[in-house]
Amino acid sequence: MIHIAICDDEEKFVSHLTGLIRQYAAENSEEIKITAYYDGLNLIEKYDTSIDLIFLDIQMKMVDGLHTAERIRKQEGDRAGAFGASFRQVPQQLSGESRLCEGS
């Protein structure tokens, strides 16, 4: 099973992406668990180490995605992570050990 987290403060986007992932899972007979977070602080506080992939919005009202990614990297240590974000240009601050996926 793949565990995917979606962290975005726009509920409509979270719902849309969840639908796309569920459609993919159904079409490919994949078992995917999706966990939604609506701000970076919530993801940091409730972070589950079983998460394989995070779709992480960079611009959020409470705690932004850059800070959230930094905190998760600290929690994960040497474990490689994959982060996805819905933005057009990857800021230089995101360079690090984790693989980053640019979307949208």
ABEGO torsion letter per residue (X at the ends): XBBBBBBBABAAAAAAAAAAAAAAAAAAGBBBBBBBBABAAAAAAABBAABABBBBBABBABBBAAAAAAAAAAAAEABBBBBBBBBABBBAAABEABBBBBBX
